[in-house]
């Protein structure tokens, strides 16, 4: 039997190359090696206010992007989290075994809470819901970008605490990080991770950006005062661009070094932009084909939900039974 994999992405805006290189590209690579469930985690998205009509649209668009990058819905499940009530149900049961201090220590909570005047309690609970997403499917492996490592550690702590309080119920999930692209940084601010919610016009490259826009954003990316690539002294901006190039082209460290050493920044950026455009063009063409038939996406989401609900309902039943709640 294949080991089960779960991972999710929020429909909070257009997915960017950080999401792709940190997580989604890996999802495509491993989809035939494991039994995979990919979540469009819309219940996570509403921890921040989302305009309802935009959120609905973004869920469907994200499903189309996931298929366009190469996920095969015949072999893997692409699920909208809110279609499966068991996520929220298990989330509540796990909330009750999670000490408040564990959640207050999460760095993502601290930075998001600092940035907001009125902090919704959903932002604090977010990692418990994420633990529920993973444990619900008894996932053995969770491929994510480096920014989610701390949340994965927490999911393991929650599972362990539940298992020791109520008996063996959950599989212990392992984190799987990509070897390159685990943390793609903002093009304008190379000390901050590329993020959907950042507002700078040149911060992120969307997977659906027009080739001209991609090139413009890369040509304007922040570098440093060196005139050309020097591997000993290069700053975070140049490192980030070369890491993006390497992750898209899958070149070795030596190949990157040989291709870029001494190259002037303008030429280096052109080469990086060409590689990104070449990788994204086929994805964008496929996206246009898929979105021409919205009925198809609805079918994919419904069929996936029906398939995974069997696993999810079984875990909720086991969890309720372990806790002494009433089950038939
Ligand atoms: N910059 C990044 N580099 C590498 N991996 C990244 N991921 C996100 N940003 C980067 C990975 O993408 C997957 C899905 O991300 P998500 O949308 O669920 O979570 P997020 O971290 O909240 O994404 P954003 O873009 O940063 O959104 P906002 O701005 O809303 O917070 C995850 O596996 C994540 O590791």
py3Dmol code that shows the C-alpha trace and the ligand (Angstrom):
import py3Dmol

protein = """\
ATOM      1  CA  UNK A   1       0.000   0.000   0.000  1.00  0.00           C
ATOM      2  CA  UNK A   2       1.288   3.500  -0.844  1.00  0.00           C
ATOM      3  CA  UNK A   3       1.973   5.914   2.041  1.00  0.00           C
ATOM      4  CA  UNK A   4      -0.500   8.780   2.226  1.00  0.00           C
ATOM      5  CA  UNK A   5       0.498  12.404   1.616  1.00  0.00           C
ATOM      6  CA  UNK A   6      -1.425  15.575   2.438  1.00  0.00           C
ATOM      7  CA  UNK A   7      -0.561  19.210   1.815  1.00  0.00           C
ATOM      8  CA  UNK A   8      -2.552  22.388   1.314  1.00  0.00           C
ATOM      9  CA  UNK A   9      -2.519  25.836  -0.229  1.00  0.00           C
ATOM     10  CA  UNK A  10      -4.702  28.811   0.656  1.00  0.00           C
ATOM     11  CA  UNK A  11      -6.910  30.382  -2.022  1.00  0.00           C
ATOM     12  CA  UNK A  12      -5.898  33.850  -0.813  1.00  0.00           C
ATOM     13  CA  UNK A  13      -4.724  35.273  -4.128  1.00  0.00           C
ATOM     14  CA  UNK A  14      -2.841  34.211  -7.177  1.00  0.00           C
ATOM     15  CA  UNK A  15      -0.302  31.449  -6.339  1.00  0.00           C
ATOM     16  CA  UNK A  16       3.277  32.636  -6.853  1.00  0.00           C
ATOM     17  CA  UNK A  17       6.580  31.020  -7.755  1.00  0.00           C
ATOM     18  CA  UNK A  18       7.394  30.692  -4.023  1.00  0.00           C
ATOM     19  CA  UNK A  19       4.332  28.461  -3.577  1.00  0.00           C
ATOM     20  CA  UNK A  20       5.309  26.586  -6.748  1.00  0.00           C
ATOM     21  CA  UNK A  21       8.989  25.999  -6.000  1.00  0.00           C
ATOM     22  CA  UNK A  22       8.491  25.501  -2.251  1.00  0.00           C
ATOM     23  CA  UNK A  23       5.576  23.109  -2.500  1.00  0.00           C
ATOM     24  CA  UNK A  24       3.534  22.631  -5.676  1.00  0.00           C
ATOM     25  CA  UNK A  25       6.322  21.454  -7.981  1.00  0.00           C
ATOM     26  CA  UNK A  26       7.147  18.762  -5.462  1.00  0.00           C
ATOM     27  CA  UNK A  27       3.467  17.741  -5.321  1.00  0.00           C
ATOM     28  CA  UNK A  28       3.543  17.008  -9.051  1.00  0.00           C
ATOM     29  CA  UNK A  29       6.783  15.024  -8.768  1.00  0.00           C
ATOM     30  CA  UNK A  30       5.552  12.700  -6.044  1.00  0.00           C
ATOM     31  CA  UNK A  31       1.909  12.307  -7.068  1.00  0.00           C
ATOM     32  CA  UNK A  32       2.374   8.792  -8.465  1.00  0.00           C
ATOM     33  CA  UNK A  33       4.620   7.536  -5.652  1.00  0.00           C
ATOM     34  CA  UNK A  34       2.067   8.099  -2.874  1.00  0.00           C
ATOM     35  CA  UNK A  35      -1.663   8.259  -2.266  1.00  0.00           C
ATOM     36  CA  UNK A  36      -1.970  12.058  -2.422  1.00  0.00           C
ATOM     37  CA  UNK A  37      -4.597  14.461  -1.118  1.00  0.00           C
ATOM     38  CA  UNK A  38      -4.106  18.146  -1.961  1.00  0.00           C
ATOM     39  CA  UNK A  39      -6.191  20.666  -0.063  1.00  0.00           C
ATOM     40  CA  UNK A  40      -7.425  24.063  -1.206  1.00  0.00           C
ATOM     41  CA  UNK A  41      -7.601  25.252   2.370  1.00  0.00           C
ATOM     42  CA  UNK A  42     -10.355  27.844   2.238  1.00  0.00           C
ATOM     43  CA  UNK A  43     -11.144  27.582   5.967  1.00  0.00           C
ATOM     44  CA  UNK A  44      -7.588  28.815   6.564  1.00  0.00           C
ATOM     45  CA  UNK A  45      -8.086  31.637   4.071  1.00  0.00           C
ATOM     46  CA  UNK A  46     -10.965  33.114   6.125  1.00  0.00           C
ATOM     47  CA  UNK A  47      -8.697  33.698   9.139  1.00  0.00           C
ATOM     48  CA  UNK A  48      -8.273  37.028   7.306  1.00  0.00           C
ATOM     49  CA  UNK A  49     -11.282  38.798   5.762  1.00  0.00           C
ATOM     50  CA  UNK A  50     -11.879  37.680   2.168  1.00  0.00           C
ATOM     51  CA  UNK A  51     -14.431  39.249  -0.157  1.00  0.00           C
ATOM     52  CA  UNK A  52     -16.939  36.366  -0.592  1.00  0.00           C
ATOM     53  CA  UNK A  53     -17.290  36.635  -4.377  1.00  0.00           C
ATOM     54  CA  UNK A  54     -13.500  36.814  -4.801  1.00  0.00           C
ATOM     55  CA  UNK A  55     -12.869  33.855  -2.487  1.00  0.00           C
ATOM     56  CA  UNK A  56     -15.349  31.663  -4.396  1.00  0.00           C
ATOM     57  CA  UNK A  57     -13.610  32.592  -7.646  1.00  0.00           C
ATOM     58  CA  UNK A  58     -10.134  32.012  -6.201  1.00  0.00           C
ATOM     59  CA  UNK A  59     -11.025  28.503  -5.019  1.00  0.00           C
ATOM     60  CA  UNK A  60     -11.986  27.482  -8.545  1.00  0.00           C
ATOM     61  CA  UNK A  61      -8.989  29.275 -10.097  1.00  0.00           C
ATOM     62  CA  UNK A  62      -6.640  27.529  -7.689  1.00  0.00           C
ATOM     63  CA  UNK A  63      -8.128  24.146  -8.622  1.00  0.00           C
ATOM     64  CA  UNK A  64      -7.404  25.033 -12.265  1.00  0.00           C
ATOM     65  CA  UNK A  65      -3.812  26.059 -11.443  1.00  0.00           C
ATOM     66  CA  UNK A  66      -3.202  22.798  -9.589  1.00  0.00           C
ATOM     67  CA  UNK A  67      -4.297  20.809 -12.625  1.00  0.00           C
ATOM     68  CA  UNK A  68      -2.397  23.125 -14.989  1.00  0.00           C
ATOM     69  CA  UNK A  69       0.908  22.540 -13.175  1.00  0.00           C
ATOM     70  CA  UNK A  70       0.472  18.813 -13.757  1.00  0.00           C
ATOM     71  CA  UNK A  71      -1.545  17.279 -10.926  1.00  0.00           C
ATOM     72  CA  UNK A  72      -3.671  14.513 -12.369  1.00  0.00           C
ATOM     73  CA  UNK A  73      -7.127  14.484 -10.739  1.00  0.00           C
ATOM     74  CA  UNK A  74      -7.643  10.886 -11.884  1.00  0.00           C
ATOM     75  CA  UNK A  75      -4.774   9.769  -9.639  1.00  0.00           C
ATOM     76  CA  UNK A  76      -4.795  12.350  -6.869  1.00  0.00           C
ATOM     77  CA  UNK A  77      -7.525  14.121  -4.929  1.00  0.00           C
ATOM     78  CA  UNK A  78      -7.871  17.910  -5.106  1.00  0.00           C
ATOM     79  CA  UNK A  79     -10.250  18.931  -2.346  1.00  0.00           C
ATOM     80  CA  UNK A  80     -11.804  22.186  -1.200  1.00  0.00           C
ATOM     81  CA  UNK A  81     -11.461  21.968   2.587  1.00  0.00           C
ATOM     82  CA  UNK A  82     -14.883  23.503   3.338  1.00  0.00           C
ATOM     83  CA  UNK A  83     -16.642  20.728   1.379  1.00  0.00           C
ATOM     84  CA  UNK A  84     -15.542  18.266   4.081  1.00  0.00           C
ATOM     85  CA  UNK A  85     -17.026  19.136   7.507  1.00  0.00           C
ATOM     86  CA  UNK A  86     -14.650  16.672   9.228  1.00  0.00           C
ATOM     87  CA  UNK A  87     -11.780  19.226   8.989  1.00  0.00           C
ATOM     88  CA  UNK A  88     -13.567  21.659  11.300  1.00  0.00           C
ATOM     89  CA  UNK A  89     -14.907  18.870  13.513  1.00  0.00           C
ATOM     90  CA  UNK A  90     -11.477  17.360  14.130  1.00  0.00           C
ATOM     91  CA  UNK A  91     -10.048  20.880  14.452  1.00  0.00           C
ATOM     92  CA  UNK A  92     -12.295  21.475  17.483  1.00  0.00           C
ATOM     93  CA  UNK A  93     -11.387  18.158  19.136  1.00  0.00           C
ATOM     94  CA  UNK A  94      -7.674  18.912  18.677  1.00  0.00           C
ATOM     95  CA  UNK A  95      -8.121  22.486  19.958  1.00  0.00           C
ATOM     96  CA  UNK A  96      -9.233  20.949  23.250  1.00  0.00           C
ATOM     97  CA  UNK A  97      -5.920  19.082  23.687  1.00  0.00           C
ATOM     98  CA  UNK A  98      -3.662  21.966  22.561  1.00  0.00           C
ATOM     99  CA  UNK A  99      -2.166  24.192  25.282  1.00  0.00           C
ATOM    100  CA  UNK A 100      -2.554  27.920  24.543  1.00  0.00           C
ATOM    101  CA  UNK A 101       1.191  28.487  25.093  1.00  0.00           C
ATOM    102  CA  UNK A 102       2.051  26.198  22.165  1.00  0.00           C
ATOM    103  CA  UNK A 103       0.032  28.423  19.817  1.00  0.00           C
ATOM    104  CA  UNK A 104       1.301  31.715  21.199  1.00  0.00           C
ATOM    105  CA  UNK A 105       4.871  30.603  20.442  1.00  0.00           C
ATOM    106  CA  UNK A 106       4.264  30.209  16.680  1.00  0.00           C
ATOM    107  CA  UNK A 107       6.367  32.763  14.799  1.00  0.00           C
ATOM    108  CA  UNK A 108       3.812  33.157  11.995  1.00  0.00           C
ATOM    109  CA  UNK A 109       1.115  34.001  14.594  1.00  0.00           C
ATOM    110  CA  UNK A 110       3.414  36.522  16.264  1.00  0.00           C
ATOM    111  CA  UNK A 111       4.278  38.309  13.017  1.00  0.00           C
ATOM    112  CA  UNK A 112       0.692  38.280  11.661  1.00  0.00           C
ATOM    113  CA  UNK A 113      -0.734  39.408  15.027  1.00  0.00           C
ATOM    114  CA  UNK A 114       1.762  42.270  15.198  1.00  0.00           C
ATOM    115  CA  UNK A 115       0.729  43.456  11.750  1.00  0.00           C
ATOM    116  CA  UNK A 116      -2.984  43.706  12.657  1.00  0.00           C
ATOM    117  CA  UNK A 117      -4.872  46.024  14.971  1.00  0.00           C
ATOM    118  CA  UNK A 118      -7.673  43.595  15.838  1.00  0.00           C
ATOM    119  CA  UNK A 119      -6.373  40.025  15.756  1.00  0.00           C
ATOM    120  CA  UNK A 120      -9.015  37.390  14.960  1.00  0.00           C
ATOM    121  CA  UNK A 121      -8.749  34.274  17.133  1.00  0.00           C
ATOM    122  CA  UNK A 122      -8.675  32.195  13.933  1.00  0.00           C
ATOM    123  CA  UNK A 123      -5.084  33.370  13.366  1.00  0.00           C
ATOM    124  CA  UNK A 124      -4.096  31.820  16.691  1.00  0.00           C
ATOM    125  CA  UNK A 125      -6.031  28.596  15.965  1.00  0.00           C
ATOM    126  CA  UNK A 126      -4.714  28.294  12.399  1.00  0.00           C
ATOM    127  CA  UNK A 127      -1.998  25.702  13.194  1.00  0.00           C
ATOM    128  CA  UNK A 128      -4.510  23.474  15.020  1.00  0.00           C
ATOM    129  CA  UNK A 129      -6.728  23.417  11.942  1.00  0.00           C
ATOM    130  CA  UNK A 130      -3.628  22.643   9.887  1.00  0.00           C
ATOM    131  CA  UNK A 131      -2.824  19.738  12.244  1.00  0.00           C
ATOM    132  CA  UNK A 132      -6.412  18.541  11.786  1.00  0.00           C
ATOM    133  CA  UNK A 133      -6.069  18.675   7.971  1.00  0.00           C
ATOM    134  CA  UNK A 134      -3.039  16.395   8.143  1.00  0.00           C
ATOM    135  CA  UNK A 135      -4.109  14.028  10.932  1.00  0.00           C
ATOM    136  CA  UNK A 136      -7.612  13.658   9.464  1.00  0.00           C
ATOM    137  CA  UNK A 137      -6.141  11.721   6.543  1.00  0.00           C
ATOM    138  CA  UNK A 138      -3.537   9.896   8.684  1.00  0.00           C
ATOM    139  CA  UNK A 139      -0.917  11.402   6.336  1.00  0.00           C
ATOM    140  CA  UNK A 140       2.584   9.987   6.723  1.00  0.00           C
ATOM    141  CA  UNK A 141       4.303  12.732   4.695  1.00  0.00           C
ATOM    142  CA  UNK A 142       3.611  16.459   4.308  1.00  0.00           C
ATOM    143  CA  UNK A 143       5.531  18.303   1.550  1.00  0.00           C
ATOM    144  CA  UNK A 144       5.736  22.018   2.416  1.00  0.00           C
ATOM    145  CA  UNK A 145       7.986  25.053   2.105  1.00  0.00           C
ATOM    146  CA  UNK A 146      10.371  25.823   4.952  1.00  0.00           C
ATOM    147  CA  UNK A 147       8.010  28.491   6.409  1.00  0.00           C
ATOM    148  CA  UNK A 148       5.624  25.718   7.496  1.00  0.00           C
ATOM    149  CA  UNK A 149       8.209  23.577   9.365  1.00  0.00           C
ATOM    150  CA  UNK A 150       7.238  24.983  12.777  1.00  0.00           C
ATOM    151  CA  UNK A 151       3.535  24.271  12.146  1.00  0.00           C
ATOM    152  CA  UNK A 152       4.407  20.691  11.164  1.00  0.00           C
ATOM    153  CA  UNK A 153       6.368  20.265  14.383  1.00  0.00           C
ATOM    154  CA  UNK A 154       3.289  21.454  16.262  1.00  0.00           C
ATOM    155  CA  UNK A 155       1.063  18.982  14.369  1.00  0.00           C
ATOM    156  CA  UNK A 156       3.354  16.188  15.585  1.00  0.00           C
ATOM    157  CA  UNK A 157       3.220  17.511  19.168  1.00  0.00           C
ATOM    158  CA  UNK A 158      -0.580  17.630  19.046  1.00  0.00           C
ATOM    159  CA  UNK A 159      -0.783  14.088  17.632  1.00  0.00           C
ATOM    160  CA  UNK A 160       1.597  12.812  20.284  1.00  0.00           C
ATOM    161  CA  UNK A 161      -0.328  14.493  23.089  1.00  0.00           C
ATOM    162  CA  UNK A 162      -3.638  13.144  21.811  1.00  0.00           C
ATOM    163  CA  UNK A 163      -2.232   9.620  21.386  1.00  0.00           C
ATOM    164  CA  UNK A 164      -0.791   9.598  24.892  1.00  0.00           C
ATOM    165  CA  UNK A 165      -4.018  10.970  26.455  1.00  0.00           C
ATOM    166  CA  UNK A 166      -6.530   8.844  24.543  1.00  0.00           C
ATOM    167  CA  UNK A 167      -4.582   5.977  22.959  1.00  0.00           C
ATOM    168  CA  UNK A 168      -2.956   5.497  19.531  1.00  0.00           C
ATOM    169  CA  UNK A 169      -5.244   7.352  17.081  1.00  0.00           C
ATOM    170  CA  UNK A 170      -3.108   9.394  14.685  1.00  0.00           C
ATOM    171  CA  UNK A 171      -0.225   8.617  12.323  1.00  0.00           C
ATOM    172  CA  UNK A 172       2.847  10.761  13.054  1.00  0.00           C
ATOM    173  CA  UNK A 173       3.445  12.941   9.932  1.00  0.00           C
ATOM    174  CA  UNK A 174       6.948  13.657   8.550  1.00  0.00           C
ATOM    175  CA  UNK A 175       7.902  16.967   6.893  1.00  0.00           C
ATOM    176  CA  UNK A 176       9.288  16.867   3.328  1.00  0.00           C
ATOM    177  CA  UNK A 177      11.136  20.006   2.211  1.00  0.00           C
ATOM    178  CA  UNK A 178      12.418  20.574  -1.341  1.00  0.00           C
ATOM    179  CA  UNK A 179      16.230  20.590  -1.777  1.00  0.00           C
ATOM    180  CA  UNK A 180      16.126  23.966  -3.586  1.00  0.00           C
ATOM    181  CA  UNK A 181      13.414  26.640  -3.470  1.00  0.00           C
ATOM    182  CA  UNK A 182      12.330  25.809   0.095  1.00  0.00           C
ATOM    183  CA  UNK A 183      12.180  29.554   0.830  1.00  0.00           C
ATOM    184  CA  UNK A 184      11.821  31.906  -2.127  1.00  0.00           C
ATOM    185  CA  UNK A 185      12.271  35.516  -1.080  1.00  0.00           C
ATOM    186  CA  UNK A 186      10.454  38.656  -2.288  1.00  0.00           C
ATOM    187  CA  UNK A 187      12.053  40.184  -5.410  1.00  0.00           C
ATOM    188  CA  UNK A 188      11.811  43.672  -3.924  1.00  0.00           C
ATOM    189  CA  UNK A 189      12.697  42.660  -0.349  1.00  0.00           C
ATOM    190  CA  UNK A 190      15.042  39.664  -0.436  1.00  0.00           C
ATOM    191  CA  UNK A 191      15.080  39.453   3.365  1.00  0.00           C
ATOM    192  CA  UNK A 192      11.330  38.574   3.447  1.00  0.00           C
ATOM    193  CA  UNK A 193       9.720  35.427   2.074  1.00  0.00           C
ATOM    194  CA  UNK A 194       7.723  35.845  -1.124  1.00  0.00           C
ATOM    195  CA  UNK A 195       4.129  36.093   0.006  1.00  0.00           C
ATOM    196  CA  UNK A 196       0.685  36.460  -1.572  1.00  0.00           C
ATOM    197  CA  UNK A 197      -0.343  39.144   0.902  1.00  0.00           C
ATOM    198  CA  UNK A 198       2.642  41.473   0.296  1.00  0.00           C
ATOM    199  CA  UNK A 199       1.511  44.520  -1.648  1.00  0.00           C
ATOM    200  CA  UNK A 200       4.662  45.664  -3.508  1.00  0.00           C
ATOM    201  CA  UNK A 201       4.039  45.562  -7.299  1.00  0.00           C
ATOM    202  CA  UNK A 202       7.371  43.782  -7.917  1.00  0.00           C
ATOM    203  CA  UNK A 203       7.312  41.536  -4.853  1.00  0.00           C
ATOM    204  CA  UNK A 204       6.021  38.239  -6.249  1.00  0.00           C
ATOM    205  CA  UNK A 205       5.728  36.529  -9.625  1.00  0.00           C
ATOM    206  CA  UNK A 206       2.314  34.958 -10.057  1.00  0.00           C
ATOM    207  CA  UNK A 207       2.189  31.665 -11.943  1.00  0.00           C
ATOM    208  CA  UNK A 208      -0.298  33.412 -14.239  1.00  0.00           C
ATOM    209  CA  UNK A 209       1.693  36.614 -14.860  1.00  0.00           C
ATOM    210  CA  UNK A 210       2.136  37.600 -18.480  1.00  0.00           C
ATOM    211  CA  UNK A 211       5.701  36.895 -19.786  1.00  0.00           C
ATOM    212  CA  UNK A 212       6.311  40.648 -20.186  1.00  0.00           C
ATOM    213  CA  UNK A 213       5.281  41.256 -16.568  1.00  0.00           C
ATOM    214  CA  UNK A 214       7.540  38.421 -15.348  1.00  0.00           C
ATOM    215  CA  UNK A 215      10.509  39.888 -17.228  1.00  0.00           C
ATOM    216  CA  UNK A 216       9.803  43.391 -15.945  1.00  0.00           C
ATOM    217  CA  UNK A 217       9.565  42.222 -12.327  1.00  0.00           C
ATOM    218  CA  UNK A 218      12.837  40.283 -12.543  1.00  0.00           C
ATOM    219  CA  UNK A 219      14.660  43.148 -14.274  1.00  0.00           C
ATOM    220  CA  UNK A 220      13.589  45.409 -11.366  1.00  0.00           C
ATOM    221  CA  UNK A 221      14.527  42.909  -8.633  1.00  0.00           C
ATOM    222  CA  UNK A 222      16.684  44.259  -5.814  1.00  0.00           C
ATOM    223  CA  UNK A 223      20.347  43.233  -6.094  1.00  0.00           C
ATOM    224  CA  UNK A 224      23.438  44.828  -4.497  1.00  0.00           C
ATOM    225  CA  UNK A 225      26.248  47.232  -5.375  1.00  0.00           C
ATOM    226  CA  UNK A 226      28.395  44.627  -7.215  1.00  0.00           C
ATOM    227  CA  UNK A 227      28.335  45.056 -11.018  1.00  0.00           C
ATOM    228  CA  UNK A 228      28.414  41.325 -11.782  1.00  0.00           C
ATOM    229  CA  UNK A 229      27.869  37.916 -10.190  1.00  0.00           C
ATOM    230  CA  UNK A 230      30.499  37.102  -7.582  1.00  0.00           C
ATOM    231  CA  UNK A 231      29.686  33.929  -5.645  1.00  0.00           C
ATOM    232  CA  UNK A 232      31.824  34.968  -2.649  1.00  0.00           C
ATOM    233  CA  UNK A 233      30.264  38.384  -2.015  1.00  0.00           C
ATOM    234  CA  UNK A 234      26.788  38.302  -3.579  1.00  0.00           C
ATOM    235  CA  UNK A 235      23.891  39.640  -1.499  1.00  0.00           C
ATOM    236  CA  UNK A 236      20.521  38.078  -0.700  1.00  0.00           C
ATOM    237  CA  UNK A 237      18.796  39.477  -3.829  1.00  0.00           C
ATOM    238  CA  UNK A 238      21.232  37.859  -6.281  1.00  0.00           C
ATOM    239  CA  UNK A 239      21.242  34.627  -4.266  1.00  0.00           C
ATOM    240  CA  UNK A 240      17.452  34.560  -4.473  1.00  0.00           C
ATOM    241  CA  UNK A 241      17.420  35.053  -8.269  1.00  0.00           C
ATOM    242  CA  UNK A 242      19.997  32.291  -8.772  1.00  0.00           C
ATOM    243  CA  UNK A 243      18.056  29.974  -6.454  1.00  0.00           C
ATOM    244  CA  UNK A 244      14.905  30.648  -8.512  1.00  0.00           C
ATOM    245  CA  UNK A 245      16.847  29.849 -11.703  1.00  0.00           C
ATOM    246  CA  UNK A 246      18.258  26.658 -10.208  1.00  0.00           C
ATOM    247  CA  UNK A 247      14.892  25.479  -8.902  1.00  0.00           C
ATOM    248  CA  UNK A 248      13.205  26.023 -12.295  1.00  0.00           C
ATOM    249  CA  UNK A 249      15.988  24.546 -14.441  1.00  0.00           C
ATOM    250  CA  UNK A 250      17.113  21.855 -11.970  1.00  0.00           C
ATOM    251  CA  UNK A 251      20.772  22.657 -12.747  1.00  0.00           C
ATOM    252  CA  UNK A 252      23.450  21.489 -10.318  1.00  0.00           C
ATOM    253  CA  UNK A 253      25.380  23.980  -8.119  1.00  0.00           C
ATOM    254  CA  UNK A 254      28.377  23.662 -10.463  1.00  0.00           C
ATOM    255  CA  UNK A 255      26.270  24.324 -13.559  1.00  0.00           C
ATOM    256  CA  UNK A 256      24.802  27.472 -11.990  1.00  0.00           C
ATOM    257  CA  UNK A 257      28.281  28.645 -11.004  1.00  0.00           C
ATOM    258  CA  UNK A 258      29.682  28.051 -14.514  1.00  0.00           C
ATOM    259  CA  UNK A 259      26.754  29.746 -16.247  1.00  0.00           C
ATOM    260  CA  UNK A 260      26.622  32.846 -14.046  1.00  0.00           C
ATOM    261  CA  UNK A 261      30.101  33.588 -12.714  1.00  0.00           C
ATOM    262  CA  UNK A 262      31.138  37.112 -13.729  1.00  0.00           C
ATOM    263  CA  UNK A 263      27.891  37.766 -15.632  1.00  0.00           C
ATOM    264  CA  UNK A 264      26.732  41.387 -15.391  1.00  0.00           C
ATOM    265  CA  UNK A 265      23.506  41.801 -13.413  1.00  0.00           C
ATOM    266  CA  UNK A 266      21.449  42.923 -16.445  1.00  0.00           C
ATOM    267  CA  UNK A 267      22.437  39.770 -18.374  1.00  0.00           C
ATOM    268  CA  UNK A 268      21.999  37.559 -15.307  1.00  0.00           C
ATOM    269  CA  UNK A 269      18.449  38.862 -14.827  1.00  0.00           C
ATOM    270  CA  UNK A 270      17.611  38.333 -18.515  1.00  0.00           C
ATOM    271  CA  UNK A 271      18.729  34.716 -18.270  1.00  0.00           C
ATOM    272  CA  UNK A 272      16.707  34.133 -15.087  1.00  0.00           C
ATOM    273  CA  UNK A 273      13.617  35.773 -16.657  1.00  0.00           C
ATOM    274  CA  UNK A 274      13.903  33.571 -19.775  1.00  0.00           C
ATOM    275  CA  UNK A 275      14.040  30.429 -17.629  1.00  0.00           C
ATOM    276  CA  UNK A 276      11.001  31.473 -15.562  1.00  0.00           C
ATOM    277  CA  UNK A 277       8.964  32.433 -18.660  1.00  0.00           C
ATOM    278  CA  UNK A 278       9.877  29.148 -20.403  1.00  0.00           C
ATOM    279  CA  UNK A 279       8.761  27.129 -17.369  1.00  0.00           C
ATOM    280  CA  UNK A 280       5.493  29.024 -16.852  1.00  0.00           C
ATOM    281  CA  UNK A 281       4.277  29.356 -20.466  1.00  0.00           C
ATOM    282  CA  UNK A 282       3.046  25.726 -20.800  1.00  0.00           C
ATOM    283  CA  UNK A 283       1.346  25.973 -17.383  1.00  0.00           C
ATOM    284  CA  UNK A 284      -0.464  29.125 -18.489  1.00  0.00           C
ATOM    285  CA  UNK A 285      -1.575  27.543 -21.787  1.00  0.00           C
ATOM    286  CA  UNK A 286      -3.002  24.547 -19.928  1.00  0.00           C
ATOM    287  CA  UNK A 287      -4.702  26.878 -17.411  1.00  0.00           C
ATOM    288  CA  UNK A 288      -6.526  28.636 -20.264  1.00  0.00           C
ATOM    289  CA  UNK A 289      -7.759  25.290 -21.630  1.00  0.00           C
ATOM    290  CA  UNK A 290      -8.992  24.104 -18.215  1.00  0.00           C
ATOM    291  CA  UNK A 291     -10.836  27.294 -17.310  1.00  0.00           C
ATOM    292  CA  UNK A 292     -12.705  27.191 -20.616  1.00  0.00           C
ATOM    293  CA  UNK A 293     -14.825  24.410 -19.019  1.00  0.00           C
ATOM    294  CA  UNK A 294     -15.854  25.440 -15.455  1.00  0.00           C
ATOM    295  CA  UNK A 295     -18.130  22.366 -15.154  1.00  0.00           C
ATOM    296  CA  UNK A 296     -15.022  20.184 -15.276  1.00  0.00           C
ATOM    297  CA  UNK A 297     -13.497  21.842 -12.192  1.00  0.00           C
ATOM    298  CA  UNK A 298     -16.723  21.461 -10.234  1.00  0.00           C
ATOM    299  CA  UNK A 299     -16.753  17.735 -11.078  1.00  0.00           C
ATOM    300  CA  UNK A 300     -13.110  17.333  -9.984  1.00  0.00           C
ATOM    301  CA  UNK A 301     -13.819  19.010  -6.622  1.00  0.00           C
ATOM    302  CA  UNK A 302     -16.992  16.979  -5.986  1.00  0.00           C
ATOM    303  CA  UNK A 303     -15.457  13.627  -6.958  1.00  0.00           C
ATOM    304  CA  UNK A 304     -12.372  14.291  -4.828  1.00  0.00           C
ATOM    305  CA  UNK A 305     -14.506  15.289  -1.819  1.00  0.00           C
ATOM    306  CA  UNK A 306     -16.572  12.107  -2.084  1.00  0.00           C
ATOM    307  CA  UNK A 307     -13.399   9.975  -2.299  1.00  0.00           C
ATOM    308  CA  UNK A 308     -11.579  11.466   0.707  1.00  0.00           C
ATOM    309  CA  UNK A 309     -14.675  11.830   2.913  1.00  0.00           C
ATOM    310  CA  UNK A 310     -14.560   8.079   3.558  1.00  0.00           C
ATOM    311  CA  UNK A 311     -11.091   8.432   5.160  1.00  0.00           C
ATOM    312  CA  UNK A 312     -12.003  11.668   6.962  1.00  0.00           C
ATOM    313  CA  UNK A 313     -15.221  10.287   8.443  1.00  0.00           C
ATOM    314  CA  UNK A 314     -13.421   7.177   9.655  1.00  0.00           C
ATOM    315  CA  UNK A 315     -10.822   9.286  11.532  1.00  0.00           C
ATOM    316  CA  UNK A 316     -13.499  11.492  13.108  1.00  0.00           C
ATOM    317  CA  UNK A 317     -15.395   8.383  14.263  1.00  0.00           C
ATOM    318  CA  UNK A 318     -12.187   6.917  15.786  1.00  0.00           C
ATOM    319  CA  UNK A 319     -11.331  10.230  17.482  1.00  0.00           C
ATOM    320  CA  UNK A 320     -14.812  10.619  18.959  1.00  0.00           C
ATOM    321  CA  UNK A 321     -14.743   7.051  20.204  1.00  0.00           C
ATOM    322  CA  UNK A 322     -11.298   7.560  21.787  1.00  0.00           C
ATOM    323  CA  UNK A 323     -12.526  10.714  23.581  1.00  0.00           C
ATOM    324  CA  UNK A 324     -15.743   9.127  24.821  1.00  0.00           C
ATOM    325  CA  UNK A 325     -18.031  11.217  22.648  1.00  0.00           C
ATOM    326  CA  UNK A 326     -21.268   9.674  21.437  1.00  0.00           C
ATOM    327  CA  UNK A 327     -20.878   7.701  18.206  1.00  0.00           C
ATOM    328  CA  UNK A 328     -23.093   5.141  16.542  1.00  0.00           C
TER     329      UNK A 328
END
"""
ligand_1 = """\
35
LIG
N 8.134 32.173 -0.335
C 7.945 30.863 -0.267
N 8.962 30.014 -0.564
C 8.773 28.660 -0.531
N 7.584 28.091 -0.211
C 6.555 28.898 0.084
N 5.267 28.644 0.422
C 4.619 29.822 0.624
N 5.445 30.853 0.412
C 6.665 30.313 0.073
C 4.702 27.309 0.522
O 3.551 27.254 -0.321
C 2.611 26.361 0.243
C 1.241 26.966 0.227
O 1.281 28.206 0.899
P -0.002 28.852 1.530
O -0.701 29.666 0.552
O -0.873 27.874 2.149
O 0.643 29.553 2.734
P 1.343 30.865 2.974
O 2.654 30.529 3.574
O 0.415 31.649 3.833
O 1.534 31.541 1.558
P 1.776 33.036 1.308
O 1.947 33.196 -0.149
O 2.883 33.542 2.133
O 0.401 33.699 1.716
P 0.099 34.812 2.783
O 0.702 36.039 2.238
O -1.403 34.844 2.781
O 0.685 34.420 4.118
C 3.109 26.000 1.650
O 3.659 24.695 1.621
C 4.191 27.010 1.919
O 5.226 26.449 2.707
"""
view = py3Dmol.view(width=600, height=400)
view.addModel(protein, "pdb")
view.setStyle({"model": 0}, {"cartoon": {"style": "trace"}})
view.addModel(ligand_1, "xyz")
view.setStyle({"model": 1}, {"stick": {}})
view.zoomTo()
view.show()
